[in-house]
Amino acid sequence: MYFIKTRFAIASFIGFLLALHPQLTTNEIMAKESNAWNKVMAAALKLPGVAVDRDKFLNKELSKYFPQQQVHDAIVKGTPGIIPDKILDRIATTCIRDHTRKVTIFSTAMGIPGGWAALGTVPTDIAQFYFHVLVLSQKLAYVYGYPTLLDEDGKMTKSSVNVLTIFVGVMTGVGVAIKALQELGEILQKQLIKKLPEMALTNGVLYPAVRQVAKLIGSTLTKEQMTKGITKALPLISGMISGALTYKTFKPQAKRLGASLHCTMLLPQHSSAHSTTLDVDYEELPPELPPQP
């Protein structure tokens, strides 16, 4: 009985405190969630190698299969229609496997007690997780026909950061992000744009979606940090648990983004609310093929 009364008293006190602070509105809560994602994004973007050079990446991957002239055409004009879809899916498979392996190994090491560190206010393992998310997102986008996300100096722009936010939202299954990805794909397809549509991403039709996606991603970050914190409290097995959680999270998300980009860029005529459920079976695709004659 004493325990029940104590819990009731605590709950009443919390309600009293909330009543004293009516300014804590839904909008402010959502703003804090958006800020949480912005901090993680900023931390991941500070890590070396996060920016992927589109031309160098495509040249390296496509040269394994095709003569230089075809590779050049794909880089200049975009991969759709120049590179067979099956080859694009195989390259995507290689990228997904590679980054899944790397982020899982790192997460396992960071999950061991004593392996935790922080990059500013963001835990290193979370920053490193999203580093691989951002790098892989760029690679998959370039594989399926996106223009470069970097400016002339090889730096990320506000537009590219907004595109990456949409990509992360798609990976986590946010419906608003999936719709925004379809709209972005339509813009790129119809206007044959060789660079990102700056206005649409910073002030236009896509910007409200970017803001909403950032808030929804931010709301999940606290849960991720709590889960990782609990696993690190378990000596010996904490590394294995952390690595397993990362593997089970990262790989399905990467495959979801790959399938969505495949659909919106290679099959624009089928773009619809359900088009991104396209089953691109990355598991069954071999990572390499012998070069074509």
N, C-alpha and C positions, 0 to 999 in steps of 0.2 A: 504494500500500500504506500509506504514511504517513497519507493522508487517511482511509482506512478505519479504521486503528487509532485515529486521533483521534476520529472519530465514535463508535466503540465506547467509548472512554474517557469521552466526554461523557455518553453514554447510561447508562453504569454509574454515573457520579457522580450523575446525576439520580435514578437508582433508589435510590442510597444515601441521598440527601437525603429522598426520599419515605419510605424505611424509618424514618428518624429522626423522622418526623412522622405517625404512624399516626392522630393525631387528626383529620386532614383527611378526614373521612368524606363519604359521598355526601350525607347530610343537610346538612352544612355547605356543601358546594358548591352544593346547591340553594337554601340560605338566601341565599348570596351572589348567586345569579341572581335570586331574588325581590327582594332589596334593590336590585339594578340597575334593575329595572322600577319599584320604588317611587321611586327618585331621579328617573327620567325623568318619571314621572307627576307628582311634586311640582313639577318644573321647569315642565312644561307647564301645570299648574294655576295657576301664578303669573302667567302671561301674561294681559294684559288682554283681556276679551271671551271667555274660555274657557267661561263659564257661559251657557247659552242659556235665555232666558225662554220657556217652553213656550207660554203664552197669546199673547204678542206675536208669536212666530214663526208659530204656526198662523193667527192672525188676518191677518197680512201675506200669507201664501201662499194661504190659502183664499179670501180676499176677492177674489182675481183671478178666481175662477170662480163663486162662489156668493153669494146674498143673505146679509145679516148674520144673520138668524135661523138659517139653516142652519149658518153659521160658528160662531155661539154654541153651538148644540147639539153640534157636533163638539168644541168646546173643553171643554164641560162633561162630555159623555158619552163622548168618545173618537171617533176618526175611523172605525173599522170599522163598517160598516152604515149610516153616515150620509153618508160621502163615497165615491163610486165608486172601486173599486180602481184603475182606469186613471188617474184623476186623481192618486191618491196616488203611483202609480209615476212619473208625469210630474214631480211636485214633487220626488220623490227624485232623478230624473234631473238636474234643474236644480241641486240641491244638490251632487250628485257632480261634475258638470262644473265648477261654480264653485270648489269646494275643490281639485279636481285642478289646475285652472289656477293658483290662487293658490300652492299649495305647490310646484308645479313651477317657477314663476317665482322664488320665494324660494330654492329649492334651487339653481337655476342661479346665482343671484347669490352665494350662500354657497360654491359650489363653486370659484369663482375664487380663486386664491391671494391672500391678503390679506383675503378676505371672511369668514374664519373667526373666530368669537368663542366665548365660553363663558358660560353662565348657571349660575354656581356650578361644579359639577363636571360638568355636562352640556353638550356642544357645542350652540350655538344652533340649528344646522340640525336636529339631532335633536329638540330641544325644540319647535321650530317645526313639524316634521313631525307630531309627536304632538299638538300643539295643534290642528292641522287634523283629525287623526284623532278627537280627543275632541269637537270642535265638530260635525263631521259626524255622528258617532255619535249625539249628542243629537238632532240634527235628524231623522235617519232614524227614531230611536225614536219621536219625537213624531208624525211623519208616519204611522207605522203603529200608533199607538194607545197608546203608553206614557204613564203619568202623569208629572208633573214629577219631575225628578231633583234639584231644589233645595229647600231648606227655606224657611221663612217669610221669612227674611232674604235669600233669593236666593243662598245659599251651598251648596257641595257638602257632602254628608254622607258618613259612612263607607259607608253603603249605596250611595249613588250612585257613589262611587269604585269599589266592588266591581262594580257593574253595568257601568261603563265598562271595567273590566278584562276582564269577560266579552266585551263587544263587541269589544275589541281582539283577544282570543283568537280570536273567530269570524273576524275579518278576516284573521288570519294562518293560518287553517285548523286551529286546535287542536281536536281531537275532543272533549276534555273541555269546552271552552267551548261548542261547538255543542250538546252534550247539556244543559249548564246553561241555555243560552238557551231550549231547548225546555221545560225544567222551569219556568223563570221565566214563560214565556208561558202555560203551563197554569195557574199560580197566578193570574196576572192575569186570565185568561179565566174561570176557575171561580168566583173569589171577587169578581169585578167590583171589584177594588181600584182606588181612585182615587189611591193613593200607593204607594210601594215597600214590599214586605214586609220591614220592618227585621229581624225576628228571623231569617228564612230566609237573609238575606244576610250577617248579621254573626256569627251563632252556630249557625244551623240547617243545613238540608240543602244549601244552595248554597255555604256558606262553604268547605268543603274543596275544592270545585271552583275557587273563586276563588283560593285559595292555590296550587293546582297550576298554574292558568293563569298566574299571576304569575311562577312559576318558569320555565315554558316560554317565556314572552315574554322574560324576562330573559336566557335563554341565547342568544337571537338578537341581542340588542342589541350584544354585543361584535363579532359578525360584521359588523353594519351599520356600526359605527364603523371597523372595519378597512377595509372596502370604500371608505367615504368618504375615509378617510385616504390610501388608495392613489390615488384619483382626483385628490385635491388636489395630489399630487406631480407631476402632469402639467400643466405650464403651458399656457395658451391654450385647450386643449380640456377642461380639468378641469370648467369650469362646465357645458358641454354634456353631458358624461358624467354629472355629478351630477344635472342636471335630467332626463335620460333615465331614469336609474335610479329616480329618485323617481316619475316618471310611470308607469313600468312596474310599480312596486310599489304605489303608492297607489290607482290606479284599479281594478285587479282586486280589491284588498282591500275597497274601498268597495262595489263591486258585490256581492261575496260577502255582506257584512253586510246590504245592502239586500234581497237575495233571501231571506236567512235570516229577517229581521224580517217581510218580506211573508208568508212561509210560516207562521211561528209565531204571528203575530197575526191574519192574515186568513183562513188556512186551518187552524185548529186541529184540525179533524177529520182532517186528513191528516198531522199531526205524527208523525214516525217517525225512525228513524236516518238515513233517506235523504231526508227531506222538504226539507232545506235545499239540495238540489241543484236546486230549482225554477229554471227558466230564465226569469228576468225580464229581457227583452232591453232593458236601459236604452239601448243604442246606437241602437235603432230608434225610441225614443220621442222626439217633439219636446219641447224644453224648455218651450214655452209653448203655450197654447191660448187662443182668444178667449173672453172671459167668456160664461158661459151666460145665456140670458135668464131 
